């Protein structure tokens, strides 16, 4: 499971076209502002103005009751 920040790396615009409504195409997310396409599997920009960049991904932490909580942004490296 992946949880990404609702922000395109190109100009910091929101990905969603309405609150909580993100465009999806096949196994990809599409930025409503500029049409950039991101792979759901790893957040990489596959096409559009931010090609070569990635969505910011949150780290998930399992809780004792089986729920997941967001533990902050993942860092690369």
Beta strands, then each sheet from edge to edge (+ up, - down):
strand 1: 3-4
strand 2: 23-25
strand 3: 28-30
strand 4: 37-39
strand 5: 45-47
strand 6: 57-62
strand 7: 68-73
sheet 1: 1+ 6- 7+
sheet 2: 2+ 3- 4+ 5-
end
